[in-house]
């Protein structure tokens, strides 16, 4: 989320700088309006774009030398017997930030609703008359003219002479004809969602000023009289927030714009000159491939893909193995691989606790994964004991796979088989397969989340050991 906000801020800041330096003094108002709306929305959407990449595999494990017939899940169950996870509520800073954000958005929404209520009250209590497709509402309060769509609000018709009344009508009708209300709705929604962001308010001010420039062109044939009228109206109260107030924007800027000539060829060329700059900024601020590196903070904490995972303690367990030379069973002590037990302060549930385990919603996950790497698997020499293992899978409340580890491509063998573990598997092919599997798992996979007490919870999913065989460069697997 922090990276998203940084990228959004960078796009908006770059766009506003280009606007203020090159465009805001030009009279090509329709282009300026489109520019502001487009860059505002691009700042919200572009940081969500993910560029595909096969550069690395997430959680790729290649240094575990114990044979694969010792399942990882067996070690996990051994660890569960010795690790106690206290199911007590733990406060996390993300919880505080979440509540703070909701509080600010709620206040912003309430302020807007209050302004809408004022607008509705003015309409209901005012005197209404018709002027073609427009409704004129006289409120009999001391304020400047303002409009909301095809509804024009004035204090009283008697306050204006014939020429002034014509100015008001032309100006407010121009707002309606250019669909400025749609822009107002967009900017209000963005302002609620990004109530904390100062650049949103700068966008609002510039967009409303462009609206007034466009509406002022309706009176361009009499700029002197229009200027005097603007100065007079600037002393009156403004209309509610959702409406276009005749006197809201800086009067000096509007008077200056009224007397400017049409845009020159050089002025129009500015839009093309800043395009490469904006495109470069948008590409740089796209989300890109998420960082697949697991950053270990300490022995018990890993940060991965924007989430903080708490791990089990470092422990060892004793298992029975068969000595390939003597054929006798011997006790061996192995280190239990750590796995996540908390995500962002929330407990990660296990299979015995939940009523419903996470289920891949789009078919059989193992088949989808092997299909994604089938061309690479077909390069392997003939054998019927290949396997790719994925474990420590964590699915959040929304059904998104947020954590996993990959054992990678290996030969499944028993210690008595005396087969080299990586027989026929080149390091390059192993790395390519792991990277492509990781890329698939990082994609838009959808699981049905685990259910506990009728609510979705963060939960460990079953490990996946995908066995397959290769013969004459044909890959065969039967996963049910």
Secondary structure, DSSP 8 states (H G I E B T S, - for coil): -HHHHHHHHHHHHHHHHHIIIIITTSS-HHHHHHHHHHHHHHHHHGGG------S--TTB-----S-TTS-HHHHHHHHHHH----------HHHHHHHHHHHHHHHHHHHHHHHHHHHHHHHHHSEEEEETTEEEEE--SSB--EEETTEEEES-GGGS-HHHHHHHHHHHHHHHHTTHHHHHHHHHHHHHHTTT-HHHHHHHHHHHHHHHHHHHGGGGGGHHHHHHHHHHHTTSB---TTSEETT-S-HHHHHHHHT-----HHHHHHHHHHHHHHHHHHHHTS--S-----EEEETTEEEETTEEEEE---EEEEEEEE-TTT--EEEEEEEE---EEEETTEE-B-TTT-SB--EETTS-HHHHHHHHTHHHHTTS-SEEEEEEEEEEEEE-TTS-EEEEEEEEEEE---GGG---TTTT--HHHHHHHHHHHHHHHTSS--EE-EEETTEEE-EE---EEEEEEEETTEEE----
